[in-house]
Amino acid sequence: MFSREVDRAQQAQQQQLIDIFSEGFSDDPMFNWMSPKPCLAGYVFELLTESYMDLNLSFIQREGAGATLWQGPGQQVGDPIDLSALWRGFRLYGFRALWRVLRVGRAMEKHHPKEPHYYLFAIATQISARGQGVGSLLLAHTLRKADEQGVGAYLENSKQDNLAFYRGHGFEVIRELVPVPGAPTLYLMWREPQPV
Protein backbone atom coordinates (compact mmCIF):
# COMPACT_ATOMS: atom_id res chain seq x y z
CA MET A 1 0.00 0.00 0.00
CA PHE A 2 1.30 3.41 -0.95
CA SER A 3 1.10 6.66 0.97
CA ARG A 4 -1.79 8.99 0.06
CA GLU A 5 0.58 11.98 0.12
CA VAL A 6 1.37 14.05 -2.98
CA ASP A 7 4.26 16.50 -3.03
CA ARG A 8 5.26 19.26 -5.41
CA ALA A 9 8.19 17.87 -7.36
CA GLN A 10 11.52 19.54 -6.61
CA GLN A 11 14.27 20.18 -9.16
CA ALA A 12 16.42 17.57 -7.39
CA GLN A 13 13.73 15.01 -8.35
CA GLN A 14 13.83 15.78 -12.07
CA GLN A 15 15.62 12.54 -13.02
CA GLN A 16 13.24 10.56 -10.81
CA LEU A 17 10.30 12.05 -12.71
CA ILE A 18 11.93 11.28 -16.06
CA ASP A 19 12.41 7.67 -14.93
CA ILE A 20 8.76 7.40 -13.81
CA PHE A 21 7.49 8.77 -17.14
CA SER A 22 9.88 6.60 -19.16
CA GLU A 23 8.62 3.48 -17.41
CA GLY A 24 4.98 4.55 -17.39
CA PHE A 25 4.96 5.36 -21.11
CA SER A 26 6.92 2.25 -22.16
CA ASP A 27 3.72 0.68 -23.53
CA ASP A 28 2.20 3.90 -24.91
CA PRO A 29 0.80 3.37 -28.42
CA MET A 30 1.83 6.81 -29.71
CA PHE A 31 5.43 6.63 -28.49
CA ASN A 32 5.74 3.08 -29.81
CA TRP A 33 4.42 4.20 -33.20
CA MET A 34 6.83 7.14 -33.35
CA SER A 35 9.81 4.83 -32.83
CA PRO A 36 10.25 1.11 -32.23
CA LYS A 37 13.12 1.94 -29.88
CA PRO A 38 11.76 1.70 -26.34
CA CYS A 39 13.58 4.72 -24.92
CA LEU A 40 11.99 7.44 -27.11
CA ALA A 41 9.65 8.39 -24.25
CA GLY A 42 12.69 8.89 -22.02
CA TYR A 43 14.26 11.23 -24.59
CA VAL A 44 11.07 13.28 -24.92
CA PHE A 45 10.65 13.56 -21.14
CA GLU A 46 14.32 14.51 -20.76
CA LEU A 47 13.59 17.42 -23.10
CA LEU A 48 10.31 18.56 -21.55
CA THR A 49 10.24 17.72 -17.83
CA GLU A 50 12.31 20.69 -16.66
CA SER A 51 10.14 23.15 -18.61
CA TYR A 52 7.00 21.73 -17.00
CA MET A 53 8.63 21.68 -13.56
CA ASP A 54 9.33 25.40 -13.95
CA LEU A 55 5.54 25.96 -13.90
CA ASN A 56 5.34 24.62 -10.31
CA LEU A 57 2.55 22.19 -11.22
CA SER A 58 4.55 18.97 -11.26
CA PHE A 59 3.69 16.50 -8.54
CA ILE A 60 5.07 13.22 -7.28
CA GLN A 61 3.56 10.61 -4.99
CA ARG A 62 5.47 10.62 -1.69
CA GLU A 63 7.29 7.32 -2.34
CA GLY A 64 7.88 8.04 -6.01
CA ALA A 65 5.28 5.58 -7.30
CA GLY A 66 3.88 8.08 -9.81
CA ALA A 67 4.03 11.65 -11.06
CA THR A 68 2.21 14.30 -13.09
CA LEU A 69 3.21 17.27 -15.25
CA TRP A 70 0.56 19.99 -15.52
CA GLN A 71 0.23 23.38 -17.17
CA GLY A 72 -2.09 25.83 -15.44
CA PRO A 73 -4.49 28.37 -16.96
CA GLY A 74 -2.55 31.05 -18.83
CA GLN A 75 0.82 29.36 -18.35
CA GLN A 76 3.22 28.75 -21.23
CA VAL A 77 5.88 26.06 -21.38
CA GLY A 78 9.34 27.23 -22.38
CA ASP A 79 10.75 25.81 -25.61
CA PRO A 80 13.39 23.24 -24.62
CA ILE A 81 14.23 22.22 -28.18
CA ASP A 82 17.62 23.38 -29.36
CA LEU A 83 19.93 22.18 -32.11
CA SER A 84 22.00 19.97 -29.82
CA ALA A 85 18.85 18.22 -28.54
CA LEU A 86 17.62 17.69 -32.10
CA TRP A 87 21.00 16.38 -33.19
CA ARG A 88 21.10 13.93 -30.28
CA GLY A 89 17.58 12.77 -31.11
CA PHE A 90 18.49 12.35 -34.76
CA ARG A 91 21.53 10.23 -33.85
CA LEU A 92 19.55 8.07 -31.41
CA TYR A 93 16.25 7.66 -33.27
CA GLY A 94 16.64 8.87 -36.84
CA PHE A 95 14.87 11.48 -38.90
CA ARG A 96 11.59 9.57 -39.23
CA ALA A 97 11.01 9.32 -35.47
CA LEU A 98 11.87 12.99 -34.86
CA TRP A 99 9.64 14.08 -37.72
CA ARG A 100 6.77 12.08 -36.21
CA VAL A 101 7.36 13.57 -32.76
CA LEU A 102 7.29 17.11 -34.17
CA ARG A 103 4.21 16.50 -36.34
CA VAL A 104 2.25 14.88 -33.53
CA GLY A 105 3.23 17.75 -31.22
CA ARG A 106 2.00 20.32 -33.75
CA ALA A 107 -1.31 18.50 -34.20
CA MET A 108 -1.80 18.39 -30.43
CA GLU A 109 -1.12 22.13 -30.13
CA LYS A 110 -3.53 22.91 -32.97
CA HIS A 111 -6.42 21.19 -31.20
CA HIS A 112 -5.69 22.51 -27.73
CA PRO A 113 -8.74 24.24 -26.17
CA LYS A 114 -8.65 28.04 -26.10
CA GLU A 115 -10.59 28.60 -22.85
CA PRO A 116 -8.67 28.70 -19.55
CA HIS A 117 -7.98 25.21 -18.19
CA TYR A 118 -5.50 22.91 -16.51
CA TYR A 119 -3.65 20.78 -19.05
CA LEU A 120 -2.39 17.37 -18.01
CA PHE A 121 0.67 16.86 -20.18
CA ALA A 122 1.62 13.59 -18.51
CA ILE A 123 0.64 11.22 -15.74
CA ALA A 124 2.43 7.97 -15.07
CA THR A 125 2.91 5.40 -12.38
CA GLN A 126 5.57 2.81 -11.99
CA ILE A 127 4.35 -0.45 -13.49
CA SER A 128 4.46 -2.08 -10.03
CA ALA A 129 2.08 0.61 -8.71
CA ARG A 130 -0.62 0.26 -11.37
CA GLY A 131 -4.10 -0.48 -10.11
CA GLN A 132 -3.31 0.68 -6.57
CA GLY A 133 -4.90 4.14 -6.66
CA VAL A 134 -1.71 6.14 -7.24
CA GLY A 135 -2.91 7.57 -10.57
CA SER A 136 -6.27 8.56 -9.06
CA LEU A 137 -4.53 10.20 -6.11
CA LEU A 138 -2.28 12.24 -8.40
CA LEU A 139 -5.07 13.23 -10.77
CA ALA A 140 -7.45 14.28 -7.99
CA HIS A 141 -4.75 16.48 -6.44
CA THR A 142 -4.78 19.02 -9.29
CA LEU A 143 -8.39 18.52 -10.36
CA ARG A 144 -9.38 19.92 -6.94
CA LYS A 145 -7.50 23.11 -7.83
CA ALA A 146 -9.31 23.31 -11.17
CA ASP A 147 -12.67 22.87 -9.45
CA GLU A 148 -11.86 25.51 -6.83
CA GLN A 149 -10.98 27.95 -9.62
CA GLY A 150 -13.99 26.98 -11.73
CA VAL A 151 -11.95 25.99 -14.79
CA GLY A 152 -11.89 22.83 -16.88
CA ALA A 153 -9.14 20.29 -17.42
CA TYR A 154 -7.83 18.79 -20.64
CA LEU A 155 -5.62 15.90 -21.72
CA GLU A 156 -4.68 13.78 -24.70
CA ASN A 157 -4.62 10.00 -24.35
CA SER A 158 -3.52 7.41 -26.91
CA LYS A 159 -4.32 4.34 -24.83
CA GLN A 160 -7.89 3.14 -25.22
CA ASP A 161 -7.56 1.08 -22.03
CA ASN A 162 -7.17 4.33 -20.05
CA LEU A 163 -10.46 5.88 -21.20
CA ALA A 164 -12.46 4.37 -18.33
CA PHE A 165 -9.92 5.66 -15.80
CA TYR A 166 -10.20 9.22 -17.11
CA ARG A 167 -13.99 9.02 -17.43
CA GLY A 168 -14.09 7.96 -13.78
CA HIS A 169 -12.55 11.34 -12.97
CA GLY A 170 -15.06 13.32 -15.04
CA PHE A 171 -13.26 13.52 -18.40
CA GLU A 172 -15.13 12.91 -21.64
CA VAL A 173 -13.79 12.38 -25.15
CA ILE A 174 -14.44 15.53 -27.17
CA ARG A 175 -12.59 14.39 -30.29
CA GLU A 176 -10.82 11.38 -31.72
CA LEU A 177 -7.81 12.61 -33.65
CA VAL A 178 -5.39 10.77 -35.91
CA PRO A 179 -2.65 13.43 -35.76
CA VAL A 180 -0.56 12.03 -38.62
CA PRO A 181 -1.63 9.48 -41.25
CA GLY A 182 -0.95 6.00 -39.90
CA ALA A 183 -0.63 7.15 -36.28
CA PRO A 184 -2.72 5.72 -33.44
CA THR A 185 -5.81 7.63 -32.40
CA LEU A 186 -5.43 10.36 -29.81
CA TYR A 187 -8.46 10.77 -27.57
CA LEU A 188 -8.80 14.44 -26.71
CA MET A 189 -10.56 14.63 -23.35
CA TRP A 190 -12.17 17.50 -21.47
CA ARG A 191 -13.47 17.77 -17.92
CA GLU A 192 -15.87 20.49 -16.84
CA PRO A 193 -15.24 21.97 -13.39
CA GLN A 194 -17.14 20.16 -10.66
CA PRO A 195 -18.93 21.84 -7.75
CA VAL A 196 -16.79 22.10 -4.61
TIVO-645187 format. One record per residue (C-alpha): residue number from 1; chain; y, x, z. Coordinates in steps of 0.5 Angstrom, whole numbers, plus 500, padded with zeros to 3 digits. Example, Ala and Ser with C-alpha at 12.3 -4.5 7.8 and 13.67 -1.06 7.14 Angstrom:
// TIVO-645187
  pos  unit   yy   xx   zz
    1     A  491  525  516
    2     A  498  527  514
// end
This chain:
// TIVO-645187
  pos  unit   yy   xx   zz
    1     A  500  500  500
    2     A  507  503  498
    3     A  513  502  502
    4     A  518  496  500
    5     A  524  501  500
    6     A  528  503  494
    7     A  533  509  494
    8     A  539  511  489
    9     A  536  516  485
   10     A  539  523  487
   11     A  540  529  482
   12     A  535  533  485
   13     A  530  527  483
   14     A  532  528  476
   15     A  525  531  474
   16     A  521  526  478
   17     A  524  521  475
   18     A  523  524  468
   19     A  515  525  470
   20     A  515  518  472
   21     A  518  515  466
   22     A  513  520  462
   23     A  507  517  465
   24     A  509  510  465
   25     A  511  510  458
   26     A  505  514  456
   27     A  501  507  453
   28     A  508  504  450
   29     A  507  502  443
   30     A  514  504  441
   31     A  513  511  443
   32     A  506  511  440
   33     A  508  509  434
   34     A  514  514  433
   35     A  510  520  434
   36     A  502  521  436
   37     A  504  526  440
   38     A  503  524  447
   39     A  509  527  450
   40     A  515  524  446
   41     A  517  519  452
   42     A  518  525  456
   43     A  522  529  451
   44     A  527  522  450
   45     A  527  521  458
   46     A  529  529  458
   47     A  535  527  454
   48     A  537  521  457
   49     A  535  520  464
   50     A  541  525  467
   51     A  546  520  463
   52     A  543  514  466
   53     A  543  517  473
   54     A  551  519  472
   55     A  552  511  472
   56     A  549  511  479
   57     A  544  505  478
   58     A  538  509  477
   59     A  533  507  483
   60     A  526  510  485
   61     A  521  507  490
   62     A  521  511  497
   63     A  515  515  495
   64     A  516  516  488
   65     A  511  511  485
   66     A  516  508  480
   67     A  523  508  478
   68     A  529  504  474
   69     A  535  506  470
   70     A  540  501  469
   71     A  547  500  466
   72     A  552  496  469
   73     A  557  491  466
   74     A  562  495  462
   75     A  559  502  463
   76     A  557  506  458
   77     A  552  512  457
   78     A  554  519  455
   79     A  552  522  449
   80     A  546  527  451
   81     A  544  528  444
   82     A  547  535  441
   83     A  544  540  436
   84     A  540  544  440
   85     A  536  538  443
   86     A  535  535  436
   87     A  533  542  434
   88     A  528  542  439
   89     A  526  535  438
   90     A  525  537  430
   91     A  520  543  432
   92     A  516  539  437
   93     A  515  533  433
   94     A  518  533  426
   95     A  523  530  422
   96     A  519  523  422
   97     A  519  522  429
   98     A  526  524  430
   99     A  528  519  425
  100     A  524  514  428
  101     A  527  515  434
  102     A  534  515  432
  103     A  533  508  427
  104     A  530  504  433
  105     A  535  506  438
  106     A  541  504  433
  107     A  537  497  432
  108     A  537  496  439
  109     A  544  498  440
  110     A  546  493  434
  111     A  542  487  438
  112     A  545  489  445
  113     A  548  483  448
  114     A  556  483  448
  115     A  557  479  454
  116     A  557  483  461
  117     A  550  484  464
  118     A  546  489  467
  119     A  542  493  462
  120     A  535  495  464
  121     A  534  501  460
  122     A  527  503  463
  123     A  522  501  469
  124     A  516  505  470
  125     A  511  506  475
  126     A  506  511  476
  127     A  499  509  473
  128     A  496  509  480
  129     A  501  504  483
  130     A  501  499  477
  131     A  499  492  480
  132     A  501  493  487
  133     A  508  490  487
  134     A  512  497  486
  135     A  515  494  479
  136     A  517  487  482
  137     A  520  491  488
  138     A  524  495  483
  139     A  526  490  478
  140     A  529  485  484
  141     A  533  490  487
  142     A  538  490  481
  143     A  537  483  479
  144     A  540  481  486
  145     A  546  485  484
  146     A  547  481  478
  147     A  546  475  481
  148     A  551  476  486
  149     A  556  478  481
  150     A  554  472  477
  151     A  552  476  470
  152     A  546  476  466
  153     A  541  482  465
  154     A  538  484  459
  155     A  532  489  457
  156     A  528  491  451
  157     A  520  491  451
  158     A  515  493  446
  159     A  509  491  450
  160     A  506  484  450
  161     A  502  485  456
  162     A  509  486  460
  163     A  512  479  458
  164     A  509  475  463
  165     A  511  480  468
  166     A  518  480  466
  167     A  518  472  465
  168     A  516  472  472
  169     A  523  475  474
  170     A  527  470  470
  171     A  527  473  463
  172     A  526  470  457
  173     A  525  472  450
  174     A  531  471  446
  175     A  529  475  439
  176     A  523  478  437
  177     A  525  484  433
  178     A  522  489  428
  179     A  527  495  428
  180     A  524  499  423
  181     A  519  497  417
  182     A  512  498  420
  183     A  514  499  427
  184     A  511  495  433
  185     A  515  488  435
  186     A  521  489  440
  187     A  522  483  445
  188     A  529  482  447
  189     A  529  479  453
  190     A  535  476  457
  191     A  536  473  464
  192     A  541  468  466
  193     A  544  470  473
  194     A  540  466  479
  195     A  544  462  484
  196     A  544  466  491
// end
